């Protein structure tokens, strides 16, 4: 059976992939920026190699099944995009390629079942919370489970926190400075509900009115990046409708790097579709909460009573996919007494990468341990990040090393500082 992707028959998708392939001049600047190339040293497990493999499949010189292992090992961290001097839109290429190759791929029963469960459970907080509670009961017996079940159990928290009831509206405190819509996210509502609670408190404290559209849902990033194209489109359409009149908001805010990046990909997702212009207008409003607050300017924070050393971890989908590095650091420096420390190999992915640590646990585990050791090398008192996946991955690997130093979301730290609890 031939598993080729006929690029000439794919319309806009084919044009996207062909453009990305043609833009690569094979200079090799991406090699040191690629986590899997760093671990494996294989040219085919680098962005340059993967582009070559995708090109060969699109041109009919290789069968899809000959290249899938190398493509599956790509984290989609976009480190190569930052490093590329030619501006190759690698993210557009890998996401589009996966969307159109996934239906052609034969997968085993267990593998397909795992991927389906991930796509059906993670986007639904209530269902995920129920699953997490069952997982907690099974966690002591994780040694008897196969690796595809053992890894999710290891990443689950020992205690499933009570749900934070998301309000539909949060009033600004003091003078109204801005009005925004807020994406609640999915997994973080279960794993770390205080992310949202702290974010809403900080926004309100800074004079921001926050609207949380009741009919919003998952951003669709996980589906988009693993080849579930139609699921991603359905989720995105729901959000375009839920957020409604864009003119009513100064911004659409996300406090998760992966979700914010996913929202910004709606323009790609709907290219050539009737919703294309609406998607572009939507994307133009999307901002990470750190960017929004850096532009708005923070209201004064009482200086700390003691100095605290903080290692800031750059989430890939902030630093690389969205180009956001300065703004989180800028708002953290507003806390007098906080010393920001840079993590060695800070641009290298921690191995979370959406659902990657569930589907590629060995490589993800190596990257997670590497990241945890680099964080510990700074001598920091705590770790700060802006993404739930990174938070879970780093927390897990710090614990495995026997050094479970505190890890907070950027907005959690600001919230603690405003409340005088640091």
Steps between C-alpha positions, in 0.01 A plus 500: 500500500632843406488762775616802300347843544415645157613859562355627170154383608504666843418853391587763764655237729728390218603859434584551869719190509668570166587856605653384828704229329631739235605757762753264661855545365638217718751728675497301825443786743203301635710202608628626838153643578324166453452291817476165320813570295678587824395167652528269199753668267307373195458736205154358436401596854576866433276764339715503188476122473129494564438764235691282254292196598170688466611632161578146381157376611321795338686440174424127508861381548440352846204323655356676805562198721874521429526836677241492778735407784720804434200731465332366814813581697467871419381689809366795301689726742582755227857545623603462137276791399687734734835373371416507127654793306278429198167529682385148417144460640577155639202511736260546210666214315501240777146580620354492148692187407380318811141607433496346157721198572325376815194353319737299279687343788426150627543495880470211742193463721674610822678797337185624331303448819752703702497787251119502486471506880743792520300697244166425665595545866754786520275765339218435749591605857216311669586177320873553555443564873310172530780323313763661722323375812493147359866539408582601856356170624704306241823694556640272775476209257656677199779241479265238362372720217650526148712810428221679311295498823787526749618841377160675533470360853843636592406848377173514693510692830479302824206718598225608259412852610142621532364670189513880484159619383571727208290817513346649187626846586757656735466868582801729489620652826545874510512694175407290196807473276404225255241237413611156384365154422674205666562146376464264797703210362437132559764293678606778734146526638558151640876484564554855630169687548679784682659608169168647393397623845830688542485639146150640550598658832807669351307630199222638722755660735648678198169651393407242237145378450503137389229321301505119491267386219295212633488309171877503443686170480840348437726707274561192283881515516547136600273382220663737252853383576429127499310478173138518620417771250121481509490498881723808505275678248191419705656633821626812328158572347343470843743758641461741209127495572537510880723807510252683280538876449877550490462879507377470858839382627839667520652153480430128521721371779659160555716405798629177343774512237365201309143631497602850394710357220209280396265799483751685283498210255133550416601711201697201366226254590234695308713604203282467192187444714196732535615595852845615386446876551327449834786275611755767404311764699481260795874425488579872495335530844675203664770577759676306769414646839865598556501705177174667588613599851842617380327733251239614751748556781466345844364684798766525775598190695624517859872400511583158640623475856769251391685438175384202295692336215271399215585291192278604210429217255418601142209293377565415134160617383566838657867549412504337157144476369393845623836675535424596861807511723547853630150568634478227769839604629398867494193450718688271740765769546223725631522296821779669698714241676457238229821385331440349156735221397545366147483123451789337307380374160191708564387483136492118500158338549417333833337209317138575583398639160124454523438126509857405402595379848208258481575371150883508506575437870865391460621808312273727704641351818859567392414861420306542823790380714741720304279803558460423871877465548562829319246674724660358815842616376382863536458465876151651476254498788210447260412458132262716297338409168198598293370167375319211667681231300844632597384540860389136522809365324751699704323433830503127427871489416609720790318254728671203331836662574401543863505881475134611484557876522181709460379575149247772423329660204619856429161636606497291817821667610360847425184409690703389805703821481188721485357312798826526699534120523848453355 
